[in-house]
Structures are given as C-alpha cells and as structure tokens.
Amino acid sequence: MTTEDRNRADARFNKAARSAHEAKTGKTDRDAALKAVTDNMAKLKALRLAREAAEPPRPAAAPKKARAKSKKSGEKAPALADWLAGQQSGGRRT
C-alpha cells in the first residue's frame, strides 16, 4: 500500500468519524432546543392558567337570536326563468 492510498483511506475514515460525531452533536442540539421550547410552553401555560384563575368569571353570553326567515313557509320561490329575466333586466350578466 502506498502512502497516497493510506492517506486516502485515512481521509475517508476521518470523514466518516467526523460525520458520525456531527450527527450525534446535531441530535443533542435538537434535543436541547426541543427541551427549551417545551419548558417555555409549560411556563407560559402555567402563567395563563394563573391569570385566568385570578380574574373574575366572565358573564355567560346571551343566547343568539334565531335568524328571521326571508320567506314564509307557504310562499314559493320564483321560477328560474323569472329570476334570470329579473337579473338581466337589472343589468346583471348571467
């Protein structure tokens, strides 16, 4: 084996070892970032729950009124041809 071959083999080995080390380091960085985000979320949730517990209860919202129907149950809608004619005479393009 020549020195050039040995140098290439060492470079390959070092590259593989370096990439494995970087992958392990990257994983620990991601884990640390995830832990920081999770801790921050837990802290904010605790603050929100404490704030909500301290404020007086909100009054119950009044029930919504039912919408009035635009047509009576016995009334029929105009025929499609009549409706289209009314739209065209009103300046709409249908």
N, C-alpha and C positions, 0 to 999 in steps of 0.2 A: 504494500500500500504506500502510495507516495504521500508526501506532506500535503500536497494540494487536495488529494482525496480525503485525508484526515481532517484538514481544515473545513472542507465542505460538510463532512459528517458532523463535526463539532458544531458548526453553524446551524445545521438542521436540528440537532439535539437541543442546542441552546434556544432556538426559536420555539420549539415545541414546549420546552420547560417554561419559557417566558410567557407564552400564550396561556398555558395552564395556570400559571401564577396570576396573570392578569384577570383570567376568568374568575378565579377564586376571590381576588380582591374586588372585582366588579360586583360579585354576588354579595359580599359583605357590605359594599357601599349601598347597593339596592336595599338590603335588609335594614340598614341603618336609616335610610331615607323613609322606608315604609314605617318603621317604628316611630320616627319623628312625626310623620303625618297622622298615624293612629293616635299617638299621645295628644297631639294638638286637637284632633277631633273629639277625644274624650274630655279634654279640658273645656272646650267650647260647649259641649253638650251639658256638662255639669253646671257651667255658668248660666246657660239658657234655662235649665230646669230650676235653678235657684232664683233667677229673675222672675220666671213665671209663677213660682210658689209665693214670692213676696208681693206680687201685685194683686189687687183685689180681683175677684172673679168678674168676668165680663157679663153684661146682661144678655139674656138669651135674645137672639134676633127674632123679630116679629115674623110670623109665618107669611110667606109670599102669597100675594093675592093671585087667584087664577086669572088667566088672560080671558078677556071677553072674546067670544067667538064673533067673527066678522059676518057670518051669515046664519040665518036661523035654520033649524033642522029641517023644516018643511020646504025651504027655498032651494031651488036647483041652480047650479052654476050655468052661465050662458053656454050655448053650443060653441064648439071650437071655431066654426066658420064665423060666427058673430063676433067672437072675441078677436080673431085675426083681422076682421074688417075694421073693428074699432081701433085696433093698434095701428093699422095702415092709415086710417083717416086721421089719427093723432100724430102722424109724422114718424112713426117708428118703422124701421125696416125689419121685416120678419122673414 
